[in-house]
Amino acid sequence: MFIYDQPKKKYQLTLKQRIGKVAFVVTGVLLAAFGLKGFLVPNEFIDGGVTGISLLMNHITGVPVSLWLLLFNAPFIVLGFRQIGKSFAFYTLGAVVGLALVIFLFDFPVITHDKLLISIFGGFFLGAGIGFAMRGGCVLDGTEIIAVYINRKSVFSIGDIIMIINVLIFICAAFILGIESALYSILTYLSASKTVDFIIQGIEEYTGVTIISSKSKEIKEAITTNLKRGVTVYKGERGYGGNQYSDKEIDIIFTVVTRLEVSKVKDVVRLIDRKAFMVMNVITETNGGLIKRRPLH
């Protein structure tokens, strides 16, 4: 028997894609540096994760925060190389070194000394920087990397691990900086994390809609024709024993729309079959098909 082994293809990014990734990383570095030097560092506020630890050590020792960022992120970059890949580690190294250099070499104006504004907008710019860096294929904070590593060896989820790490950081901040500063720092972290979510997911968060109806053919045609959205049809079987249908087989429709289009889908389905069963769940990322691309994706 002759067996043909198809040679493995190595897919590489085009020049345009590489430039786009670098542009995202550079933008992220500049935004994060502005958030740190313009808001957090001068006012002795911290964030969560490795950045928060670096800011805390800067307050304790007086050693520049840029040096601590390099020191604390170094082992996570190595871990990222082993766990995720060479490209990720390369971009992360460049981003972290770039952030450290920008913080060390350039001065940013101190925007405000109002504690509420510092916590909100310092977190916003720092989170925007982290988000753009992640869009470029790397991270500015190694917390996520260690969380992924621990997750594979424990029963804790990635979210649980990140939460535990940050709780410990803020407890230490309460003893070192005081309760009030620690509370404002928690607000900074929340602002940063929500900004990261917004940058990564965008305002048009996708929603997957599963529709089970005896009039699935009409619903499918309405979604594809009127809403111009693609659908996937699964072959299913009715499981409710007391229904009036002798034919147990049924087509199950699945479609993905933006959060702003969910109401349109619900209205169309209700017009065709008011008894249709619909399940909706959030989808963080999609690619291909008839999905409308998010801006900057």
KADA-V981178 format. One record per residue. N is the residue number from 1. RES is the residue in one letter. SS is DSSP state (hx for helix, st for strand, lp for the rest). OMEGA is omega in whole degrees, 0 to 359 (* if undefined). NEAR is the number of other ideal C-beta (glycine too) atoms within 12 Angstrom. Layout:
BEGIN
n;res;ss;omega;near
N;RES;SS;OMEGA;NEAR
N;RES;SS;OMEGA;NEAR
END
This chain:
BEGIN
n;res;ss;omega;near
1;M;lp;180;3
2;F;lp;179;4
3;I;lp;181;5
4;Y;lp;177;6
5;D;lp;179;6
6;Q;lp;180;6
7;P;lp;180;6
8;K;lp;180;6
9;K;lp;175;6
10;K;lp;182;6
11;Y;lp;181;8
12;Q;lp;179;9
13;L;lp;175;16
14;T;lp;179;10
15;L;hx;180;10
16;K;hx;180;10
17;Q;hx;178;16
18;R;hx;179;18
19;I;hx;178;14
20;G;hx;179;20
21;K;hx;179;29
22;V;hx;179;26
23;A;hx;177;20
24;F;hx;182;33
25;V;hx;180;38
26;V;hx;177;27
27;T;hx;179;31
28;G;hx;179;43
29;V;hx;182;40
30;L;hx;179;30
31;L;hx;179;39
32;A;hx;178;51
33;A;hx;178;40
34;F;hx;178;31
35;G;hx;181;44
36;L;hx;185;49
37;K;hx;182;35
38;G;hx;185;32
39;F;hx;194;43
40;L;hx;186;51
41;V;hx;182;37
42;P;hx;184;24
43;N;hx;175;30
44;E;lp;173;30
45;F;lp;178;50
46;I;lp;175;47
47;D;lp;176;49
48;G;lp;174;43
49;G;hx;180;43
50;V;hx;178;40
51;T;hx;178;52
52;G;hx;177;46
53;I;hx;179;34
54;S;hx;179;41
55;L;hx;180;46
56;L;hx;179;37
57;M;hx;175;27
58;N;hx;179;32
59;H;hx;184;30
60;I;hx;189;19
61;T;hx;185;15
62;G;lp;176;12
63;V;lp;183;19
64;P;lp;183;23
65;V;hx;180;39
66;S;hx;179;32
67;L;hx;179;23
68;W;hx;177;32
69;L;hx;179;43
70;L;hx;184;30
71;L;hx;184;23
72;F;hx;181;32
73;N;hx;184;40
74;A;hx;181;24
75;P;hx;180;19
76;F;hx;175;38
77;I;hx;177;35
78;V;hx;178;20
79;L;hx;178;26
80;G;hx;177;34
81;F;hx;182;23
82;R;hx;187;17
83;Q;hx;188;24
84;I;lp;178;25
85;G;lp;184;17
86;K;hx;182;17
87;S;hx;179;22
88;F;hx;181;31
89;A;hx;180;28
90;F;hx;180;23
91;Y;hx;179;34
92;T;hx;177;43
93;L;hx;179;29
94;G;hx;181;29
95;A;hx;182;44
96;V;hx;178;44
97;V;hx;178;26
98;G;hx;179;34
99;L;hx;180;46
100;A;hx;181;33
101;L;hx;180;20
102;V;hx;179;31
103;I;hx;184;38
104;F;hx;189;24
105;L;hx;187;15
106;F;lp;176;19
107;D;lp;176;14
108;F;lp;178;24
109;P;lp;175;11
110;V;lp;190;20
111;I;lp;184;23
112;T;lp;173;19
113;H;lp;176;16
114;D;lp;189;16
115;K;hx;180;24
116;L;hx;179;20
117;L;hx;178;24
118;I;hx;184;34
119;S;hx;183;36
120;I;hx;186;28
121;F;hx;172;29
122;G;hx;176;49
123;G;hx;180;40
124;F;hx;183;35
125;F;hx;177;38
126;L;hx;178;53
127;G;hx;177;42
128;A;hx;178;35
129;G;hx;178;47
130;I;hx;180;50
131;G;hx;179;36
132;F;hx;177;37
133;A;hx;178;44
134;M;hx;175;34
135;R;hx;178;35
136;G;lp;175;36
137;G;lp;179;29
138;C;lp;177;43
139;V;lp;174;43
140;L;lp;183;55
141;D;lp;186;46
142;G;lp;183;42
143;T;hx;182;39
144;E;hx;181;37
145;I;hx;180;39
146;I;hx;178;32
147;A;hx;177;32
148;V;hx;181;26
149;Y;hx;181;24
150;I;hx;180;24
151;N;hx;181;20
152;R;lp;184;18
153;K;lp;182;12
154;S;lp;180;15
155;V;lp;183;9
156;F;lp;175;19
157;S;lp;179;15
158;I;hx;179;20
159;G;hx;178;17
160;D;hx;182;16
161;I;hx;179;26
162;I;hx;180;30
163;M;hx;180;22
164;I;hx;179;23
165;I;hx;182;31
166;N;hx;176;35
167;V;hx;178;20
168;L;hx;179;21
169;I;hx;183;35
170;F;hx;173;35
171;I;hx;177;21
172;C;hx;180;25
173;A;hx;180;34
174;A;hx;179;21
175;F;hx;186;16
176;I;hx;184;24
177;L;lp;184;30
178;G;lp;183;19
179;I;hx;184;15
180;E;hx;179;17
181;S;hx;179;29
182;A;hx;179;32
183;L;hx;176;22
184;Y;hx;179;33
185;S;hx;175;44
186;I;hx;177;30
187;L;hx;176;30
188;T;hx;180;47
189;Y;hx;179;41
190;L;hx;178;26
191;S;hx;180;34
192;A;hx;183;44
193;S;hx;178;33
194;K;hx;178;22
195;T;hx;176;32
196;V;hx;179;39
197;D;hx;181;21
198;F;hx;181;24
199;I;hx;182;33
200;I;hx;187;29
201;Q;hx;182;27
202;G;lp;181;24
203;I;lp;182;15
204;E;lp;180;24
205;E;lp;183;25
206;Y;st;178;31
207;T;st;175;30
208;G;st;182;28
209;V;st;176;38
210;T;st;185;28
211;I;st;177;40
212;I;st;184;29
213;S;lp;175;32
214;S;lp;179;28
215;K;lp;185;25
216;S;hx;181;33
217;K;hx;179;19
218;E;hx;180;22
219;I;hx;179;41
220;K;hx;180;31
221;E;hx;180;19
222;A;hx;181;30
223;I;hx;182;35
224;T;hx;184;22
225;T;hx;185;14
226;N;lp;183;19
227;L;lp;180;29
228;K;lp;179;18
229;R;lp;179;33
230;G;lp;177;22
231;V;st;171;33
232;T;st;183;22
233;V;st;176;23
234;Y;st;175;18
235;K;st;183;14
236;G;st;180;22
237;E;st;180;16
238;R;lp;181;22
239;G;lp;181;14
240;Y;lp;189;15
241;G;lp;186;9
242;G;lp;183;7
243;N;lp;187;16
244;Q;lp;184;11
245;Y;lp;177;18
246;S;lp;179;8
247;D;lp;184;12
248;K;lp;182;15
249;E;st;182;15
250;I;st;175;27
251;D;st;178;27
252;I;st;185;28
253;I;st;175;40
254;F;st;178;31
255;T;st;179;41
256;V;st;180;35
257;V;st;175;35
258;T;st;181;29
259;R;hx;181;24
260;L;hx;182;16
261;E;hx;182;26
262;V;hx;182;29
263;S;hx;178;18
264;K;hx;179;23
265;V;hx;180;37
266;K;hx;179;26
267;D;hx;180;19
268;V;hx;181;35
269;V;hx;181;36
270;R;hx;178;20
271;L;hx;183;18
272;I;hx;183;26
273;D;lp;182;24
274;R;lp;181;16
275;K;lp;181;18
276;A;lp;179;30
277;F;st;182;26
278;M;st;176;30
279;V;st;182;19
280;M;st;178;24
281;N;st;183;16
282;V;st;176;20
283;I;st;185;25
284;T;lp;183;16
285;E;lp;175;19
286;T;lp;178;26
287;N;lp;177;13
288;G;lp;180;11
289;G;lp;181;18
290;L;lp;181;18
291;I;lp;175;24
292;K;lp;182;22
293;R;lp;175;16
294;R;lp;176;23
295;P;lp;176;12
296;L;lp;178;19
297;H;lp;*;19
END
